Amino acid sequence: MNLTRIFSIQKSGLLMGLFLAVMALCWSPGSLRAGEAEDYFKFYSYYHSKWALVVETGGKKETSKAECYGTAAGCNIFVSKNETSIWGYDPKTRQWTGAGHLKDGSRFTSTISRPQGPKFKAGMVLTFKTIIRHADGKISYLTGKQTVVDENTLTAVITGTDQDGKPTPKIVRTAKKIK
């Protein structure tokens, strides 16, 4: 038996296998969505700005400032005195998702709905689904309905329950772009 010939056959078989694997990846359904992450990043670039926030919880108002900016990797970074979070496209769920930390040590994960249309416009409503794991071990499940008032203003009403099903305090947040 000629070892050179066997090696040559194995080598060509390996190359063919690699070629077929590359072809399979190129033709996978995931590749048909190429550019989807970029589309989501472009859509959610609406948030790239400095913001004036007014948050009302249980009749108590707090004002602060925040900033959201985009990264070269196609993510949004949001920073305020109460929160730091990173947002980006999740190809598995095909949603814009975020993870962050709150001032008190709590951490959260969140998803945002993607309304129809190429950009934010007045009247558009986005739904946030958020799970907060508080520093004391408790968990909150929140739903936020964020409405685009105009090109510079958002309002959100956030409601939810704790891990025992008891309602959490309603939060109303208004965000205005700072020019």
N, C-alpha and C positions, 0 to 999 in steps of 0.2 A: 504494500500500500504506500502510495506517495504522500508524505506528510505535507509537502508544498501544495499539492492539489487540494487536500482536505482543508488546510489553513485558508487557501484562496476561496473555497466554497463557503467556509464559515465566515470569512471576512465579508464576502459579498452578501451573505445572508444577514449579517449584522447591519451592514449599510442599508439593505432593503428594509429591514425592520425599523431602523431609525427614520428612514425616509417616510415610511407608512405612518409612524407615530407622529411625525411633524405634520403630515398631511391631515391626519385625524384632528389634531389640535387646530389647524388652520380652518377646518370645515366644521368645527364644533358649533352648536347653537350659541354658545357664549360669544363667539367671535362675531356673530350676526348683530350683537348689541354693541359692537365697537363704537365708541363715541358717546355711549349713554352716560357714563360717568362725567364726561366733559359737559354734556347737555345739562345734567343736574347741577354741576358746579356753576355753570353760566346762569342758570335760573336762580339759584340761591345766592348769587353774588349781589342780589338786591340788598342783602344784609350788610354788605361791605360799607361801613360808615361809622361815624361816631354818633352815639345816641344819647338823648336825654330820656331817662326812665322815671315814671311815676308808678309806684306799686302800692296798691291799697289792699290790706289784709285785715279783715275784721274791723273795718272802720278806721284803721290806722294807716296813714300815708307816709311813704318814704320816697325821697327823690335821690337819684344818683345818675352817674354817667357811665357809659359803656362804650366799647369799641369792638367791631367785628372786622376782621381782615382776612383776605384769602392767602393761600400759600401756593408755592410752585407745584406742590403735590396734588392740588385740586381739593384742598380742605378749607374750611372756615375755622378760624380761631375767634372765640368770643371771650372778652375779658371785662369784668366789672368788679366792684368792691365785694360783691356777694357770690360771684361765680366765675369759674374759668372752665371753658369747655372747647372741645374740638368736634367738628362736624364734617361728615363726608359721605360719599356714596357707598352703600353696601350692595355689592353685586349679587349676593345670595338672596336678599329680600327685595332688591331693586327699589330701595328707599333711601332717603337722606336721613342719616342717623347721627346721633351725638352721644358723647360721654363726657362727664364733667364732675367737678368737685365744687361743693358749696362752702361758704365761709365757715360754717360750723363743723366741717369735717365730713358731712354727708356726701354721698356720691350718687350719680344718676346716669341712667341711659334713657334715650328718647328717640322716637321716630317722628317724622313729619310727613303728612300727606303731600302729594304733588298734584295740585290743581291743573286743569287743562290750560293750555296757552303757553306761549313762549316767554312770558314775563309777568311779573306782579302787576296787578291792576286793581283799581278801586272796586270794592265789593267782593273781591276774592277771599275765600275762607280756607285757612289751613288748619288741620287737626293735628295736635301733638299728643302722643301717648308716651307717658313718662313713668318710670319706676325710680323712686328715690329710696336709697338704703341709708337711713339716718345713722349718725354716729352712735346713738344709743341702742342700735340694733333693730329699731322699728322700721317698717316699710310703708311707703305711701304709693298709691296707684292714682295717677292724675291724668286728666284729659283737658287739654287746652284748645279752645277755639279762638284762633287768631284771625282777625279781620283786617284787610288792607283798607284803610280809610282813604288814603290818597298816596301819591308817590313818596311822601315823606313821613307818613304816620301809620302806625299799627296799634290795634287794641287787642287785648287777649283776656278771655275769661277762663280761669282755671279752676276746675272742681275735681273732687276725687274722694277716695276713701283710704283709711289706714288698713293695716293687715287684718284687723278684726271686722272690717266692713263699716266702721263708723265714718261719717263724713268728715273730711278735712275742711279747714276754713277756706271759703271762696277767696280767690285772688283775682284782682282786676289790674292789668298792667297796660299802660300806655307808653309807647316808644315813639319818639320823634327824632328824625335825623337832625344832627347839628350841622349847620352849613358854615 
